[in-house]
Amino acid sequence: MRKMRRSRWAVASIVAVVALVACGNNPTTTSPTALNGPLTFGSDSSFTGPNASFGLEQVAGCYTAVSLINQSGGLFGQQAQCQIIDNRNDPADGVAAATKAVATIQNFGGTLGPGGVATATEPVYESANITMMADTGDSAFNRTTDKYFWRVTPPDSAGGYAMAVWALKQKFMSAAAVFSNDTTAQTSVPTLVSGYKKGGGNMVINLQVVPDQSSYQVEAARVLAAHPQVIFTEADPQTDATFFKALKQLNNGQMIPIIGTAPTITADWAKAVGDAVSVGDLDKYYVGLQPYVTASGKAWQVFNTALLADSTQIPNPSQWSSDAYSMTDYDGINIMALAMLDAHSWKPTDYNSHVINVTAPGSGKTDVFSFAEGKTALAAGKTIRYNGAGGAVNFDQWHNYGGDFSANGYDAAGNQTTAGVVTAADVKKLST
Amino acid sequence: MSLLALFIGFGLVTSAVLAIASVGFTLQYAVTNVLNLAYGEVMTVGALTAYVINKRGGSIWIGLVAGALSAAIVSLLLNRFIFGPFARRGLKLFGMVIVTIAVSLIMSNGLLIIAGASTFSYNFDAGPTFTGLGMILTTEQVVVIVIAIVAMIAVRLLLTRTKLGRAMRATSTDESLARACGIPIRRVTDAAWLISGALCGIAGVVLGMSVTGWGVFTGQGLLITIVAAAVVGGIGQPYGAMLGALLLGIVTSLVAGYFDPAYRDISAFVILVLFLLFRPKGILADVVAQREVVA
């Protein structure tokens, strides 16, 4: 009898705990717009290790958007805030971090990312009904039917085609692919290889390098022996620096043109490779393909002014002024915030379907260039289309977005320059 | 451009670094019977010491000497305060390996806290590139090979021409008998740790010289290849370690070149396993056995 009473208590306790956990995890258990504290946006990316710059560029966008949202009175009577979710560029760590975030963050309105380890972490958010403004390039999401996944940047597969288009435009008809052997870097390779071949190019060697080796002389010798006119690459800064230094040494001090992916367009990469092969050679021989954004225009002015004003949360903020990912991540927060206002609810289950309402083009819609403008227009009963710092986003049926790419390099002063643009139409020609 | 010659050239550079490190590793094991898996961290101590001196404007050659000294001192201190006390308590080989793994973890994380996760490189004139026999080697790589040759000659002279060397060989063969013959075992052991540490420090610095960038885990990353070279040569056999280093350096380079760079470390493991299976006493086993018979 006593045992039975004990087991009843145990069952009741378990039910109570489960109920409490469920309340904590599921935002739908409170009333639609009530917030009992700040509204939190996640920033799920890599903040440690060789790819730590990915997280910094993402959260720079988050902080900037949130500061402008708060200046405009916040959301539903509360301030907004950013919460870093460090996936450490490792699937296991990423899942643990995402699971913890979903379980512990109060008023979790949505998240930027997931980034590089999205195939592992995205299901965590999807099953918890958390809206994601993803900046992953993983091709696994090119035709996703996941409801809460939205990709605000073109996929890496499009990036691979864009690199091929750019090389072919420069009349580079033989090429080497030198990518590190991790899944993040390898995701661009299949479309790069197939697109380059389709355009008439000859991929003379496709080499996977093991990151962070102390020497890449053997790899450099193999590449040189294949006589490429151009080298496509994505690897962490130190790996590419070591590789290209060896390549230059073995090639009698001569460099070969380099076309990098978007992740090579970071200050860390430019410094490491510039130091290894000389800044002059980096300026002369390197371009990286990244989603096309213009560091100008009304929406960018709003973004940049707020970004530069927030040096307390964002160290050296000017480094992100023309960063495509910081801009689109900033846009991701604004899109979620405006969708919340459109849905009159901060809960992803309510506002997720309104993302299309504030981003898709349509007749009679008011173009807005900032959160404040959007908030005012929505309050006035208008329908809006958000035009962000990274341009206007137009999601397809798979919640993906295929935009233009720019080929970016550096000038002698170390500033980014745009060598040219690869349009979405160019990419489509190679991909179909 | 002959790829075979190029790959052999790169392999020789790797062999040079490996030879210095594995001779130090095996020499210390032969005399003290401690399989020191914190050896990679001691290498990093040497490399970092040289880096600090080099960054403050000191020549890399002064850095090399300082790196050797600092690693020798750290090595001696490790024995005096950690490995020695455990050995006196009767801890056997396996237990001591666990202790060295613990020391390795403590040291690597300590170095990470002190030096950070940055990548380091030395400032020195790279000099011209040398081309010959189909090989292309930079000045620093040629220097690394020369340093290795000098170090190997020095080790040979030490072991064969000096009283200390003979005492070390005697201790290595039979410690009890050596003690009975009046050899001061503790001093000989200290000398072995110092010499092993110095070679380890030199290996750390020349490794740093031969690559573009290195970090606090670079030494640890090379450990398995060092151990493999020592095992291939016959653990406790300095001359065998030299041959083991030569074999491993060239084979891993050829495997990376002709198959896949990802197989570089795997090939070192495969060689290690094959030797343990079919020739556990190492490449010079027959020579050593013959000498024992003659003696």
Interface residues (C-beta under 8 A of the other chain):
Chain A: N181 L207 Q208 V209 V210 D212 Q213 S214 S215 Y216 Q217 V218 E219 A221 R222 L224 A225 Q238 A241 T242 K245 A246 Q249 L250 N252 A272 A276
Chain B: M1 L3 L6 F7 F10 V13 T14 T119 T129 I136 T138 L207 S210 V211 T212 G213 W214 G215 T218 G221 L222 S253 A256 G257 D260 P261 A262 R264
